[in-house]
Amino acid sequence: MKHRACLGNRSNAYSLGKIVILEGATVAQEAYLCTGTHDFKDPSLQLITKPITIGKNSFIGARAMILPGVSIGDQAIVGAMSVVSKDVPDHHVVAGNPAKNIEERSTS
């Protein structure tokens, strides 16, 4: 966690792999950052870990789930209870299950 980054009450940073939360980012209450999954093609369900990066001044809404290998861009917003399985570009707002692009935030 970098300067002024925040993990909300009862959020879960399941850090089987690296999680980076950059400056000023907020992860709201009960959000779940999960860096681990399994290889479902392998009969032994081998563990796979991939890092998560939460960009500068971004906001992860309450009870959102960020899946392994996802990067959330700077000043991006993830809506409450969203499931994010793909990278979110800088300044974008996503929401839903699966998370979809809603709009691009103004950079001015």
N, C-alpha and C positions, 0 to 999 in steps of 0.2 A: 504494500500500500504506500502510495506516495503522499506528499503534503496535501492536507485537507480532503483526502479521500475518506469515504464513510461507508461502513457496513451497518445496515439497519438492524433493529431488534429482531432476533430469531432468524436472521439470514444465515445461509449455509454455504460456506466456501469449501466444497468437497475437493480437497487439493491432492488428488493422486498425481496430478501433473501441476505445472506452474500456473499460478493465477497472478496477473499483474493488474492492479487497479491504479490508474494514473491520477495525476493531480486534479483535485476538485470533483472527482466522480462520486456519485451517490448510488449505492445499492440499497434499495428500500427494504422495509421489513418483510421477512419471510421469503425473500428471493433466494433462488438456488443456483449456484454456479457449480456445474458438475464437469470435471475434467476426465472422468473415466467412463468407459463403455466396454463392450465385449465384441469380439469377432464372431458374429453369428453364423458365419460359414464354416467355422472351425468347430468340430464336435466337442472339443474341450472348452469352448467359449473363452478363449484366451483374452486376458485383460489388454485393453488398448487405452493409452492415455494421450491426451492432446491438450496443449495450453489454452488458456482463455485470457484475453486482454480486454479490459474495460477502458475506453479512451478518456482523454482529458475532458472534464466538465460534462460528462455524459450522465444520464439518469436511467437507472434500471427500476421499473415500477414494482410495486408490491406483488409478491408471489410469482414473479416472472421466473422462467427457467432458461438458463443459458447453457447450451450443450457443448460437449468437448470440441476444441479446435476453433471456436467462434471468437472473432474480434469485433468489438463494438467500437465504432469510430468516435472521434472527438465530437463533443456536443451533440451526440445522438441521443434519442429517447426511445426506450423500450416500454411499451404500455403494460399496465398491470396484468398479471396472469398470462402473459404471452409466453410462447415456447419458441426460442430462437435457435435454429439449427444451421443458419448461414450467416456469414459476415454482414454487418450493418455498416454502410458507408458513413463517413463524417456528415454531420448535420441532418441525418435522416431520422424520421419518426416511423417506428414499426409497431404493430400490435397484432394480436390474434394467435390462433393455434391452427396451423403454423403461422409464425409472424410474417406479416406482409407489409410492404412499404405503404405508408399512409400519405406522407408528404415530405418535402425537403424544407428544413428550417432556413429562414433568412440568415445570411452571414453578416448583415450590416448591423 
